[in-house]
């Protein structure tokens, strides 16, 4: 009988991708995924260290799993527990010390060795007087992508595809360079092969992932490099997107997350030239204060960011923007926060994520003087979120009456309803028969809620399988605010 594998994923889309690939490498060992830890033979916690109290959440979950493991052992069965991801990378030894019932701890760059580690752990568990579990958090010399099996079929018509990992930016508040390592990009041939397999398996929309995905600099296709070496040895993200857009059946392309420093001309031009590239960009800025941006080591100014936004809107006038904001970085004063509010108002966002700064052990910001009190951070966050919520509501209301091409990818909440995403990533609900699942349907938006839209199939417009974005009646945030 197949062994049961339960994976709990914390954090971003890259961790979702990593969890799927861990399932891929364990499939040859007979593991099939289940949706509950109860009765699972192998449980993996795929952790993220970016959010506040990440470690505490992991240790709380490990406490619950300890009881589950003991109950299985009392019934004559067993459960192997694996902690993977960024918390494992940063705090592996502490996990082994505080949770000796954990069998394997491994970082995000070593999960291609998971079958070997699981086999070793089983052999160790069978020995009398077993010692500590297996810890593997050394950054490998080789790329894990050179050792992973082909990705399994996606679970739906949308799929994630990691093309870049790691970070060389070293923002003072961020742990990613320490947990994911240096920037690394997969070769174009490797990315293209995986994208083709995903499309052949039914994916119609692919989101390209990376810690700084627009820092992508992958090895060019082997056939493109002439004997004289005149062709570029590396491609940047803009050229990769143009290349992937030529895959038959790939209707939509997105990418996340980006850094303002890496929005080069080629990528900006792709937003205007590639219909399959959706008119929605997440471009984190963190702060509108040059003084705080310098303290964060962001290596750009607020006006640099504004100029990038202007260039993007010239290339794609209907583009919608989202961002990340952090309030209360050490040393931030009232004038700095006012500059952040001013930037948010100047740009105008369709959506944004905002957080209070919280120290991450080992990062430079955690040791800085002038830490901000939680009361001040909370007050500033409330004010910023009020501005951002108003912008999101304004953008959604401006969509009413427009026709969007919606990729229907799931059942809706109610009988006879399907749901999907607009080109701007808004959830859209529409009355439609199950036969339209997986198709792109023109939907006239009838009402807007804070976080979603509702509409009807547009009259007189045939449903279609192939469409590459919003039609000419789609409104962009720049128009909505005009």
C-alpha positions as CSV (number, residue, x, y, z in Angstrom):
1,X,0.0,0.0,0.0
2,X,1.1,3.6,-0.7
3,X,2.7,5.4,2.2
4,X,1.0,8.6,3.2
5,X,2.8,12.0,3.0
6,X,1.5,15.1,4.6
7,X,3.2,18.5,3.9
8,X,2.2,21.7,5.7
9,X,3.5,24.7,3.8
10,X,4.2,28.0,5.4
11,X,4.9,31.3,3.6
12,X,5.2,32.3,0.0
13,X,4.5,30.8,-3.4
14,X,8.1,29.5,-3.6
15,X,7.5,27.3,-0.6
16,X,4.3,26.0,-2.3
17,X,6.5,25.1,-5.3
18,X,9.2,23.5,-3.1
19,X,6.5,21.4,-1.3
20,X,5.3,20.1,-4.6
21,X,8.9,19.2,-5.6
22,X,9.5,17.4,-2.3
23,X,6.5,15.3,-3.1
24,X,8.0,14.6,-6.5
25,X,11.3,13.4,-5.1
26,X,9.5,11.1,-2.5
27,X,7.0,9.6,-5.0
28,X,9.5,6.9,-6.2
29,X,9.7,5.8,-2.5
30,X,5.9,5.1,-2.6
31,X,4.7,8.2,-0.9
32,X,1.4,9.8,-1.9
33,X,0.1,13.0,-0.5
34,X,-2.7,13.2,2.0
35,X,-4.5,16.2,3.5
36,X,-4.0,15.4,7.2
37,X,-1.2,14.6,9.5
38,X,-3.4,12.0,11.2
39,X,-2.5,8.6,9.8
40,X,0.5,10.0,7.8
41,X,3.7,8.0,7.6
42,X,5.8,11.1,6.8
43,X,5.0,14.7,7.8
44,X,7.0,17.6,6.4
45,X,6.8,21.1,7.8
46,X,8.0,23.4,5.0
47,X,8.8,26.5,6.9
48,X,9.2,30.3,6.2
49,X,11.3,32.7,8.3
50,X,10.0,35.9,6.8
51,X,6.9,36.4,8.9
52,X,6.8,37.4,12.5
53,X,7.0,34.6,15.1
54,X,7.8,32.0,12.4
55,X,9.9,29.9,14.8
56,X,7.3,29.9,17.5
57,X,4.6,28.7,15.1
58,X,6.9,25.8,14.0
59,X,7.7,24.7,17.5
60,X,4.0,24.9,18.4
61,X,3.2,22.6,15.5
62,X,6.0,20.2,16.5
63,X,4.5,19.9,19.9
64,X,1.2,18.8,18.4
65,X,2.9,16.4,16.1
66,X,4.8,14.9,19.1
67,X,1.5,13.7,20.6
68,X,0.4,12.4,17.2
69,X,3.6,10.5,16.7
70,X,3.4,8.9,20.2
71,X,-0.2,7.8,19.5
72,X,0.8,6.1,16.3
73,X,3.7,4.4,18.0
74,X,1.3,3.1,20.7
75,X,-0.8,1.6,17.9
76,X,2.3,-0.2,16.5
77,X,2.9,2.3,13.6
78,X,5.3,5.2,13.3
79,X,5.5,8.7,11.9
80,X,8.6,10.3,10.6
81,X,8.8,14.1,11.0
82,X,10.8,16.4,8.7
83,X,11.3,20.1,9.1
84,X,12.4,21.8,5.9
85,X,12.7,25.4,4.6
86,X,14.0,28.6,6.0
87,X,13.4,28.1,9.7
88,X,15.2,24.8,9.4
89,X,18.1,26.5,7.7
90,X,18.4,29.2,10.3
91,X,17.6,27.3,13.4
92,X,18.4,23.6,12.6
93,X,20.5,22.9,15.7
94,X,17.9,24.5,18.0
95,X,15.1,22.4,16.4
96,X,17.2,19.2,17.0
97,X,17.8,20.3,20.6
98,X,14.2,21.3,21.5
99,X,12.4,18.7,19.5
100,X,14.3,15.4,19.5
101,X,11.3,13.6,18.1
102,X,12.1,15.3,14.7
103,X,13.8,12.9,12.4
104,X,15.2,15.1,9.7
105,X,16.0,18.8,9.4
106,X,17.1,20.2,6.0
107,X,17.4,23.6,4.4
108,X,15.7,24.8,1.2
109,X,18.6,24.0,-1.0
110,X,19.0,20.4,0.0
111,X,15.6,18.8,-0.4
112,X,16.8,16.9,-3.5
113,X,18.6,14.7,-1.0
114,X,15.4,14.0,0.9
115,X,15.0,10.4,-0.1
116,X,18.5,9.6,1.1
117,X,17.9,11.4,4.4
118,X,14.6,9.6,4.9
119,X,16.2,6.2,4.3
120,X,19.0,7.0,6.7
121,X,16.5,8.2,9.3
122,X,14.5,4.9,9.0
123,X,17.7,2.9,9.5
124,X,18.7,4.9,12.5
125,X,15.2,4.7,14.0
126,X,15.4,0.9,13.8
127,X,18.6,0.8,15.9
128,X,18.5,0.5,19.7
129,X,19.4,3.6,21.5
130,X,19.0,5.8,18.4
131,X,20.8,9.2,18.6
132,X,19.8,12.6,17.3
133,X,18.0,13.0,14.0
134,X,19.6,14.0,10.7
135,X,20.6,17.6,10.1
136,X,21.5,18.9,6.6
137,X,21.7,22.6,6.2
138,X,25.0,23.1,4.4
139,X,24.6,25.0,1.1
140,X,25.5,22.4,-1.6
141,X,27.9,23.1,-4.3
142,X,25.6,21.7,-7.0
143,X,22.2,23.0,-7.9
144,X,19.3,21.0,-6.5
145,X,17.6,21.5,-9.9
146,X,20.2,19.3,-11.5
147,X,19.0,16.4,-9.4
148,X,15.2,16.8,-9.2
149,X,12.9,14.6,-11.2
150,X,10.5,16.0,-13.7
151,X,7.7,17.9,-12.0
152,X,4.5,16.0,-11.6
153,X,1.3,17.2,-13.3
154,X,-0.1,20.4,-11.7
155,X,-3.1,20.2,-9.5
156,X,-5.0,22.7,-11.6
157,X,-4.7,24.9,-14.6
158,X,-2.4,27.4,-12.9
159,X,1.1,26.5,-11.9
160,X,4.2,27.9,-10.1
161,X,7.7,27.6,-11.7
162,X,10.7,28.7,-9.7
163,X,13.3,30.2,-12.0
164,X,15.5,32.1,-9.5
165,X,16.5,31.6,-5.9
166,X,18.5,33.3,-3.3
167,X,19.3,37.0,-2.8
168,X,22.4,39.2,-3.0
169,X,20.7,42.4,-1.9
170,X,21.1,42.0,1.9
171,X,18.3,44.3,3.0
172,X,19.0,44.9,6.7
173,X,15.7,43.5,7.9
174,X,15.7,40.3,5.8
175,X,16.9,36.8,6.5
176,X,16.6,35.5,2.9
177,X,20.3,35.8,2.0
178,X,21.2,33.8,5.0
179,X,18.5,31.1,4.6
180,X,18.3,30.8,0.8
181,X,21.9,31.7,-0.1
182,X,23.3,33.6,-3.0
183,X,21.3,34.5,-6.1
184,X,21.1,31.6,-8.6
185,X,19.2,31.3,-11.8
186,X,18.2,28.2,-13.7
187,X,19.2,27.9,-17.3
188,X,16.7,28.8,-20.1
189,X,16.6,25.2,-21.4
190,X,15.8,23.8,-18.0
191,X,13.0,26.4,-17.3
192,X,11.5,25.9,-20.8
193,X,11.4,22.1,-20.5
194,X,9.6,22.4,-17.2
195,X,7.2,25.0,-18.6
196,X,6.4,22.8,-21.5
197,X,5.7,19.8,-19.3
198,X,3.4,21.9,-17.1
199,X,1.4,23.1,-20.2
200,X,1.2,19.6,-21.6
201,X,-0.2,18.5,-18.2
202,X,-3.0,21.1,-18.4
203,X,-1.5,24.4,-17.0
204,X,-2.7,27.5,-18.8
205,X,-1.2,30.1,-16.5
206,X,2.3,29.9,-15.1
207,X,3.7,32.2,-12.4
208,X,7.5,32.5,-12.5
209,X,9.0,32.6,-9.0
210,X,12.1,33.9,-7.4
211,X,13.2,35.7,-4.3
212,X,14.3,38.5,-6.7
213,X,12.8,37.0,-9.9
214,X,13.7,40.0,-12.0
215,X,17.3,39.4,-11.2
216,X,17.1,36.3,-13.3
217,X,20.2,35.8,-15.4
218,X,20.0,32.2,-16.7
219,X,22.2,30.4,-19.1
220,X,21.0,31.0,-22.7
221,X,19.6,28.1,-24.7
222,X,22.5,25.9,-26.0
223,X,21.2,26.3,-29.6
224,X,21.3,30.1,-29.4
225,X,25.0,30.4,-28.7
226,X,27.0,30.5,-32.0
227,X,30.4,29.0,-32.4
228,X,31.8,32.5,-32.4
229,X,30.1,33.2,-29.1
230,X,28.3,36.3,-30.5
231,X,25.0,35.5,-28.7
232,X,24.5,36.5,-25.1
233,X,25.7,33.8,-22.7
234,X,22.9,34.7,-20.3
235,X,19.3,35.8,-20.7
236,X,17.4,38.2,-18.4
237,X,13.8,37.8,-17.4
238,X,12.3,40.0,-20.1
239,X,13.8,37.8,-22.8
240,X,12.8,34.6,-21.0
241,X,9.2,35.8,-20.8
242,X,9.1,36.5,-24.6
243,X,10.6,33.0,-25.1
244,X,8.1,31.2,-22.9
245,X,5.2,33.1,-24.4
246,X,5.8,31.2,-27.6
247,X,4.8,27.9,-26.0
248,X,1.6,26.6,-27.5
249,X,-1.2,26.5,-24.9
250,X,0.5,28.8,-22.4
251,X,-2.0,31.6,-22.2
252,X,-0.9,33.7,-19.2
253,X,2.4,34.5,-17.6
254,X,3.0,36.2,-14.3
255,X,6.1,36.7,-12.1
256,X,6.9,37.5,-8.5
257,X,8.6,38.9,-6.4
258,X,10.6,41.7,-7.9
259,X,13.1,44.3,-6.8
260,X,13.0,47.9,-8.1
261,X,16.7,47.8,-8.9
262,X,16.2,45.0,-11.4
263,X,13.4,46.5,-13.6
264,X,15.6,46.8,-16.7
265,X,14.5,48.1,-20.1
266,X,14.0,44.7,-21.6
267,X,11.6,43.6,-18.9
268,X,9.7,46.9,-19.0
269,X,9.4,46.6,-22.7
270,X,8.0,43.0,-22.4
271,X,5.1,44.4,-20.4
272,X,4.0,46.3,-23.5
273,X,5.0,43.8,-26.1
274,X,3.9,40.4,-24.7
275,X,0.1,39.9,-24.6
276,X,0.5,36.8,-22.4
277,X,2.3,38.8,-19.7
278,X,-0.5,39.9,-17.4
279,X,-0.9,43.6,-16.7
280,X,-0.3,43.2,-12.9
281,X,3.0,43.7,-11.2
282,X,4.0,43.2,-7.6
283,X,7.0,45.6,-7.0
284,X,7.9,46.0,-3.3
285,X,9.1,49.4,-2.1
286,X,9.0,49.0,1.7
287,X,9.3,52.7,2.5
288,X,8.9,56.1,0.9
289,X,11.6,57.7,2.9
290,X,15.1,57.9,1.3
291,X,16.6,57.9,4.8
292,X,14.8,54.7,5.8
293,X,15.5,53.1,2.4
294,X,19.2,53.8,2.9
295,X,19.0,52.3,6.4
296,X,17.3,49.2,4.9
297,X,20.1,49.0,2.2
298,X,17.4,49.0,-0.5
299,X,19.9,50.7,-2.9
300,X,17.3,52.9,-4.5
301,X,15.5,56.1,-3.7
302,X,11.8,56.8,-3.6
303,X,12.1,58.9,-6.8
304,X,14.0,56.0,-8.4
305,X,10.9,53.9,-7.7
306,X,8.5,56.6,-9.0
307,X,10.5,56.8,-12.2
308,X,10.3,53.0,-12.7
309,X,6.5,53.2,-12.2
310,X,6.3,55.9,-14.8
311,X,8.3,53.8,-17.3
312,X,6.0,50.8,-16.7
313,X,2.9,52.8,-17.2
314,X,4.2,54.3,-20.5
315,X,4.9,50.7,-21.7
316,X,1.6,49.3,-20.4
317,X,-0.9,52.0,-19.6
318,X,-3.4,49.6,-18.1
319,X,-0.9,48.0,-15.7
320,X,-2.0,47.6,-12.0
321,X,0.5,47.6,-9.2
322,X,0.8,46.0,-5.8
323,X,3.6,46.4,-3.3
324,X,5.0,45.6,0.1
325,X,5.3,48.3,2.8
326,X,7.1,48.0,6.2
327,X,6.4,50.5,9.0
328,X,8.5,51.1,12.0
329,X,12.0,50.1,10.7
330,X,14.5,51.2,13.4
331,X,15.0,55.0,13.3
332,X,11.8,55.7,11.3
333,X,10.4,59.0,12.5
334,X,7.1,60.9,11.7
335,X,8.6,62.6,8.6
336,X,9.8,59.3,7.3
337,X,6.4,57.8,7.7
338,X,4.8,60.8,6.1
339,X,7.0,60.2,3.1
340,X,5.7,56.6,2.9
341,X,2.1,57.8,2.9
342,X,3.0,60.4,0.2
343,X,4.6,57.7,-2.1
344,X,1.5,55.4,-1.7
345,X,-0.8,58.3,-2.6
346,X,1.4,59.3,-5.6
347,X,1.6,55.8,-7.1
348,X,-1.9,54.4,-6.3
349,X,-2.1,50.6,-5.8
350,X,-4.6,48.0,-6.8
351,X,-3.5,46.0,-3.8
352,X,-0.7,46.1,-1.3
353,X,0.7,44.2,1.7
354,X,1.8,46.1,4.8
355,X,3.5,45.0,8.0
356,X,5.1,46.2,11.2
357,X,8.8,45.7,11.3
358,X,9.8,42.9,13.6
359,X,13.4,41.9,14.4
360,X,14.9,38.8,12.8
361,X,17.8,37.3,14.7
362,X,21.1,37.7,12.9
363,X,20.0,40.6,10.7
364,X,21.7,44.0,10.9
365,X,18.4,45.8,11.7
366,X,17.9,43.7,14.8
367,X,21.0,45.2,16.4
368,X,20.2,48.8,15.4
369,X,19.5,51.5,17.9
370,X,16.2,53.5,17.9
371,X,13.9,50.5,17.8
372,X,10.3,51.7,17.4
373,X,7.7,50.9,20.0
374,X,4.9,48.5,19.1
375,X,2.3,51.2,19.9
376,X,3.8,53.6,17.3
377,X,4.2,50.9,14.7
378,X,0.5,49.8,15.2
379,X,-0.7,53.4,14.8
380,X,1.3,54.0,11.7
381,X,0.2,50.7,10.2
382,X,-3.4,51.5,10.8
383,X,-3.0,54.8,8.9
384,X,-1.2,53.3,6.0
385,X,-3.6,50.4,5.6
386,X,-6.5,52.9,5.6
387,X,-4.9,54.6,2.5
388,X,-4.2,51.3,0.8
389,X,-7.7,49.8,1.5
390,X,-9.2,53.0,0.0
391,X,-7.1,52.6,-3.1
392,X,-8.0,48.9,-3.5
393,X,-11.7,49.7,-3.1
394,X,-11.4,52.5,-5.7
395,X,-9.7,50.2,-8.2
396,X,-12.3,47.5,-7.7
397,X,-15.2,49.9,-8.1
398,X,-13.7,51.2,-11.3
399,X,-13.9,47.7,-12.7
400,X,-17.7,47.6,-12.5
401,X,-19.2,47.7,-16.0
402,X,-16.0,46.5,-17.7
403,X,-15.4,43.2,-19.4
404,X,-12.5,41.0,-18.2
405,X,-11.2,37.8,-19.6
406,X,-11.3,35.5,-16.6
407,X,-9.5,32.2,-16.4
408,X,-12.0,29.9,-14.5
409,X,-9.9,27.6,-12.3
410,X,-12.2,26.4,-9.5
411,X,-15.8,26.0,-8.3
412,X,-17.5,29.0,-6.8
413,X,-19.0,29.2,-3.3
414,X,-22.5,28.6,-4.6
415,X,-24.2,25.9,-6.8
416,X,-23.9,26.8,-10.5
417,X,-21.0,29.2,-9.9
418,X,-17.4,29.1,-11.0
419,X,-14.5,31.4,-9.9
420,X,-11.3,32.5,-11.4
421,X,-8.8,35.4,-11.6
422,X,-9.0,38.5,-13.6
423,X,-5.9,39.7,-15.4
424,X,-5.3,41.8,-12.3
425,X,-5.4,38.8,-10.0
426,X,-8.8,39.8,-8.5
427,X,-11.0,36.8,-7.6
428,X,-14.0,36.8,-9.9
429,X,-17.2,34.8,-9.3
430,X,-19.6,34.1,-12.2
431,X,-22.6,31.9,-12.9
432,X,-21.3,29.3,-15.3
433,X,-21.7,25.6,-16.0
434,X,-18.9,23.1,-14.9
435,X,-18.0,22.5,-18.6
436,X,-16.4,26.0,-18.7
437,X,-13.9,25.1,-15.9
438,X,-10.4,25.7,-17.3
439,X,-11.6,28.1,-20.0
440,X,-11.1,31.8,-20.4
441,X,-14.5,33.5,-20.3
442,X,-15.4,37.2,-20.9
443,X,-17.1,38.4,-17.8
444,X,-18.9,41.7,-17.4
445,X,-18.3,42.9,-13.9
446,X,-21.6,43.7,-12.1
447,X,-20.4,44.4,-8.5
448,X,-17.2,44.9,-6.6
449,X,-16.4,43.8,-3.0
450,X,-13.2,44.7,-1.0
451,X,-11.4,41.6,-2.1
452,X,-13.3,40.2,-5.1
453,X,-15.6,40.9,-8.1
454,X,-18.8,39.4,-9.3
455,X,-20.1,39.3,-12.8
456,X,-22.0,37.7,-15.6
457,X,-20.8,36.1,-18.8
458,X,-20.7,38.8,-21.4
459,X,-23.6,38.6,-23.9
460,X,-22.7,38.0,-27.5
461,X,-19.1,37.0,-26.8
462,X,-18.1,33.4,-27.4
463,X,-16.2,31.5,-24.7
464,X,-12.7,30.6,-25.7
465,X,-9.9,28.4,-24.6
466,X,-7.1,30.7,-25.8
467,X,-6.8,34.3,-24.7
468,X,-3.9,36.2,-23.5
469,X,-5.3,38.9,-21.2
470,X,-7.8,41.6,-20.7
471,X,-9.5,43.0,-23.8
472,X,-9.4,46.6,-24.9
473,X,-12.2,47.6,-22.5
474,X,-10.2,46.6,-19.5
475,X,-9.5,49.6,-17.2
476,X,-6.2,50.1,-15.5
477,X,-5.5,51.8,-12.2
478,X,-4.0,54.9,-13.9
479,X,-7.3,55.4,-15.8
480,X,-9.4,54.7,-12.7
481,X,-7.5,57.5,-10.8
482,X,-7.6,60.0,-13.6
